[in-house]
């Protein structure tokens, strides 16, 4: 894999050969991340101090675009090394807070113009989303909270960033179906009953009305978790979620399969993956939540976090 750093003006410089690297892409939150190490040379330090962006290519394909968070020069038993760490372009939205605003009818172009493009996110692929009435932004919200809140209330969409840094606002996944034929180095299936809710109640603290959503399947399995939250008035705040959305969120990562396989970049977030693990009693199709590829002296491995 080849790594590059970018200055704020856009000029790119190729890094020395990477000795270790770790690249993670996700389908929403938390945002993707990277960490790379390479041999340090004193003449590199001025350029490294000016690095604001990073991207990596693997076999001619862009596999990561991100924002540099930390640059560390290490003198230790392994010699003189530089380590760069950072996150996907979602960091630009997560790290920028805004002042209060209220929209009688918020439209996606308004949200992109006010809270996304000013942060430096300009590569955007978005489908048409409907307006959100009485949409409220509170002081201290991050630009990502505003965007994610609008997308959820408009069309139940989770915004995500592709490997080339493009912001994707679309229903559904990539449409790519993969079959992993290699046996995993490690496999782990988790059913998190504690975090999953059987019933979600949302109470309007002004008039006492309530919205209720329940998971009939979990109730039939003996699930008993009930969550109650309050909401004031009829305005839709960016961080607010309906009862059904809160229930869905509690189940979003409740049943997860983690696979570690030899190789790298075997799948991407929102891909569907056919899994056959009879020794675990699993056979079916899963959706990729995150894909993390790494390489060091022991070789390359890819860890996939899959939603059932």
Helices and strands as residue ranges (DSSP letters): E 2-6, E 12-14, E 18-26, E 33-39, G 42-44, H 45-49, E 53-58, E 61-76, E 79-88, H 90-94, E 101-106, H 108-111, I 112-116, G 117-119, E 124-126, E 132-137, H 143-155, E 160-161, E 167-169, E 177-179, E 186-191, E 199-204, E 210-214, H 216-220, E 226-231, E 236-237, H 243-252, E 255-262, E 272-277, E 282-296, E 299-307
